Structures are given as C-alpha cells and as structure tokens.
Amino acid sequence: MTKPKRKRGRPKKLTAKQLEMARRYESVWHYEFNQLAEYRQKRIIEDPLGVSAAELAKKVARIAESDDALDELN
C-alpha cells in the first residue's frame, strides 16, 4: 500500500507571536551585525556557515529571546 499524497496548499499563516519574534530576531541581527568590525562583517558575508556567523547567531538568539532585549537596543 502506498501513502496518500499530501496536499500542497498555501502554508499556514504565521501567528502574531511568531511575527513578533521574527521581527525581534531581524532587528537584533541588524543591530549586532552593524556593531561588528568591518573585517568580521566581510567574513560573515563570505562564509555564512563559518565560526564568526555562528557566534553572531548565538548572540542574536540569546538577546532576541530575552525579555528586555529590545529596551537595550532603543
């Protein structure tokens, strides 16, 4: 027996909380990226899976998921 095919429809809409978190991540990422030295920015752009990019992603996640993160940025 074969499995019935899964219907491909439009993806479900994001909830308000998901949209808020996406905006927070993006805001924090841009802020932190612009605070880096130019050579580190270039390194992240050239190698988005490298060590510098991983460090930035870790820092962004930590800040974005904290409750008072956006107060520090404004």
C-alpha positions in Angstrom: 0.0 0.0 0.0 1.1 3.5 -0.7 0.6 6.5 1.4 -1.9 9.0 0.1 -0.4 12.1 -1.3 -0.1 15.0 0.9 -2.0 18.1 -0.4 0.2 21.0 -1.1 -1.7 24.1 -0.3 -0.8 27.5 0.9 1.4 27.4 4.1 -0.4 28.3 7.3 -0.3 32.0 8.3 2.1 33.0 11.0 0.6 33.9 14.3 1.1 37.4 15.8 3.7 36.0 18.3 5.7 34.3 15.5 5.7 37.6 13.5 6.9 39.5 16.6 9.7 37.1 17.3 10.8 37.2 13.6 10.9 41.0 13.8 12.9 40.8 17.0 15.4 38.4 15.6 15.9 40.6 12.5 16.2 43.8 14.4 18.7 42.4 16.8 20.7 40.7 14.0 21.0 44.0 12.0 22.0 45.9 15.2 24.6 43.4 16.2 26.0 43.0 12.7 26.4 46.8 12.3 28.3 46.8 15.6 30.9 44.4 14.3 34.2 45.4 12.8 34.3 45.6 9.1 36.5 42.6 8.6 34.2 40.4 10.7 31.2 41.6 8.6 33.0 40.7 5.4 33.9 37.3 6.9 30.3 36.6 7.8 29.1 37.6 4.3 31.8 35.5 2.6 31.2 32.4 4.8 27.7 32.4 6.3 28.2 29.0 7.9 31.6 29.8 9.4 32.6 30.5 13.0 32.0 34.2 13.0 28.5 33.7 11.7 27.8 31.1 14.3 29.0 33.3 17.1 26.8 36.1 15.8 23.7 33.8 15.5 24.3 32.6 19.1 24.5 36.1 20.4 21.4 37.2 18.4 19.3 34.3 19.7 20.3 35.0 23.3 19.4 38.7 23.0 16.2 38.2 21.0 14.8 35.6 23.3 15.5 37.6 26.5 12.5 39.6 27.7 14.2 43.0 28.0 16.3 42.8 24.8 14.7 45.5 22.8 14.8 48.0 25.6 18.6 47.9 25.4 18.6 48.5 21.7 16.4 51.5 21.7 
